[in-house]
Amino acid sequence: MPACYDIHAPKRSANLSVNGDLLAKAKSLGVNLSATLEQALSRAVQEQQRAQWLAENRDAIAGYNAQVEQHGVFSDGQRSF
C-alpha cells in the first residue's frame, strides 16, 4: 500500500509524553521508537483520510448503489457466470 505522506520529507524533532513503564519496556526490547511512531501515525492518518473520504462521498456512493440496485451494472449482459 502506498504511503499517505511524503516518505522523503525531512525528519523533525517532536516532544512527546509517554507512559514511563511502557517507554522503559520498549527501550529494553530494542523497539525503534521513531519507526514505530511513524507506522502508527501513518495508519491513523490513513484511517482518518478514509473516513473523511467516505463521509464526503456518502451521497454519491448511495446514489450509485441505488442506480445499480434498480438497473444493474453495465456489464450484466456480458457475464457468463
C-alpha positions as CSV (number, residue, x, y, z in Angstrom):
1,M,0.0,0.0,0.0
2,P,1.4,3.4,-0.9
3,A,2.3,5.8,1.8
4,C,-0.2,8.5,2.7
5,Y,2.6,11.1,3.1
6,D,5.9,12.1,1.6
7,I,8.4,9.5,2.8
8,H,11.3,11.7,1.6
9,A,10.3,14.7,3.7
10,P,13.0,15.6,6.2
11,K,12.7,14.3,9.8
12,R,11.6,16.8,12.5
13,S,12.0,16.5,16.2
14,A,8.9,16.3,18.4
15,N,8.3,16.4,22.1
16,L,6.1,13.6,23.3
17,S,4.8,12.4,26.7
18,V,4.8,8.6,27.0
19,N,3.9,6.3,29.9
20,G,7.3,5.7,31.7
21,D,6.9,2.0,32.1
22,L,5.9,1.5,28.5
23,L,8.8,3.5,27.3
24,A,11.3,1.6,29.5
25,K,10.0,-1.8,28.3
26,A,10.1,-0.7,24.7
27,K,13.7,0.5,25.1
28,S,14.7,-2.7,26.8
29,L,13.3,-4.7,23.9
30,G,15.1,-2.6,21.3
31,V,11.9,-1.1,19.8
32,N,12.7,1.7,17.4
33,L,10.5,4.4,18.8
34,S,10.7,6.7,15.7
35,A,9.8,4.0,13.3
36,T,7.1,2.6,15.5
37,L,5.5,6.1,15.9
38,E,5.7,6.8,12.1
39,Q,4.0,3.5,11.4
40,A,1.2,4.1,13.9
41,L,0.7,7.7,12.7
42,S,0.6,6.5,9.1
43,R,-2.1,4.0,10.0
44,A,-4.1,6.6,12.0
45,V,-3.8,9.2,9.1
46,Q,-4.9,6.6,6.6
47,E,-7.9,5.6,8.7
48,Q,-8.9,9.3,9.2
49,Q,-8.5,10.0,5.5
50,R,-10.6,7.0,4.6
51,A,-13.4,8.0,7.0
52,Q,-13.3,11.6,5.7
53,W,-13.4,10.4,2.0
54,L,-16.4,8.1,2.8
55,A,-18.2,10.9,4.6
56,E,-17.6,13.4,1.7
57,N,-18.7,10.8,-0.9
58,R,-21.6,9.2,1.1
59,D,-24.3,10.7,-1.1
60,A,-22.6,9.7,-4.4
61,I,-22.0,6.1,-3.2
62,A,-25.6,5.8,-2.1
63,G,-26.7,7.2,-5.4
64,Y,-24.6,4.7,-7.3
65,N,-25.7,1.8,-5.2
66,A,-29.4,2.8,-5.8
67,Q,-28.7,3.0,-9.6
68,V,-27.1,-0.5,-9.6
69,E,-30.0,-1.9,-7.5
70,Q,-32.5,-0.5,-9.9
71,H,-30.8,-1.0,-13.2
72,G,-27.9,-3.4,-12.6
73,V,-24.3,-2.7,-13.8
74,F,-23.3,-2.0,-17.4
75,S,-21.7,-5.4,-17.8
76,D,-24.6,-7.6,-16.6
77,G,-25.2,-8.8,-20.2
78,Q,-21.6,-9.8,-20.7
79,R,-21.3,-12.1,-17.7
80,S,-21.0,-15.8,-18.4
81,F,-21.5,-17.0,-14.8
